[in-house]
Amino acid sequence: MALVEQAIVVRYTKIKGENQMKYRHFGSLDFSCSALGFGAMRLPTKGNPKDIDYAEAKRMVRYAIDNGVNYVDTGYPYHGGESETFLGEALKDGYREKVKLATKLLVRIVEKREDIDRIFAEQLQKLQTDHIDMYLLHGLNKNNWEKVKKFDILSWAEDLKKKGKIKHLGFSFHDDYEVFEKIITGYDKWEFVQIQYNYMNEEHQAGTKGLKLAASLGIPVIVMEPILGGNLANPPDAIRQLMDSAEVQRTPADWALQWLWSKPEVALVLSGMSTMQQVEENLKNADNSAIGLLSEKDISLLSAVKDTFEQLRPIPCTSCEYCMPCPSGVNIPWNLNLYNKGYMYNTMALQKPQYYRAAEGERASQCISCLECEEKCPQKIKISEWMACISSTFAEAE
């Protein structure tokens, strides 16, 4: 039997609730994980990201657990640091014992060895627990990997594992495949890994190559951003028409999820859910999931969907950065790509908060139309005109 077949096996179990959760073996660990995991990064709020709607968010988390979800993921910076505190409350009344609880060490904010101990102590206190089941080094990339080695974080984690404070150690990743390969093969005690992956990102970051590499090493893969931060959930008409031509009708979100669940190398799919409707729909989607569920026609259709999305990009920017630096400090490629994403995925309002989270000097509104960038652009993009369009679009987006 192939390694991936040994590591990833689906079983069917009837559980309390309306749905029938599917479970997969989590690599070599003695743990069968629910196909769907609850990501606590996009919880319902009362306006401010830090102001979590405790009553509704707790109802959602507990409903998901009652219907078979047994993996809950958070992180030190989520919801301005309030996500862990919320979960500490939400997982009371016996819910903590029903799940594998995952959180992360935000490596990029570590400046000295003492920071690691302080952050971990904070996390235990916020989560109201004496141990973390699944602990991740958060957002590893080339620079953060060097920090991990500089502060000997792996030895620190191994010591906490011996003490029972950490049960299993993994990492989440945001960089190129070459860096992923270096990190995953640079330490022989990784127990799981978390990557951004969806049908639009097959060759982005770790991508399909990273997924298959992890599986070949017997390391289970958790997928984050399965719906690309919600961008794949409400596509434009051209995409919907393609999806409507399929023999089996699915929602856009379900297409994205089933594309992942069909792959035997995927152990668990995390979804950051903001409404009870999303929880209910994702539970039903997980109920219908299976390895190899999508047909060749389905896979070809999603390939056509991806191509159509790409064709919808209004600005032919390749992020070559020949236009940089901008004399006024505008981050030109970032602005162009943010607009492209909003237009392609019909999510301009979703991109607006990201635009305004950027430093004011980097926004399109700071362009003075000096045209220096246009002289350097290999694609001959009318950058100054697009900067004016982007500025006005995000000012109006709702």
ABEGO torsion letter per residue (X at the ends): XBAAAAABBBBBBBBBEABBBBBBBBEABBBBBBABBBBAAABBBAGBAABBBAAAAAAAAAAAAAAGBABBBBBAABGGGAAAAAAAAAABGGAAAABBBBBBBBAAABABAAAAAAAAAAAAAAAGBABBABBBBBGBBAAAAAAAAAAGAAAAAAAAAAAGABABBBBBBBBBAAAAAAAAAABAABABBBBBBBAAAAABEAEAAAAAAAAAAGBBBBBBGAAGGGAAABBBAAAAAAAAABABBBBAAAAAAAAAAABAABABBBBBBABAAAAAAAAAAAAABBBGABBAAAAAAAAAAAAAAAAABABABAGAGAAOBBAAGBBAAAAAAAAAAAAAAGAAAAAAAAAAABBAAABAAABAGAGAAAAABAAGBBAAAAAAAAAAAAAABX
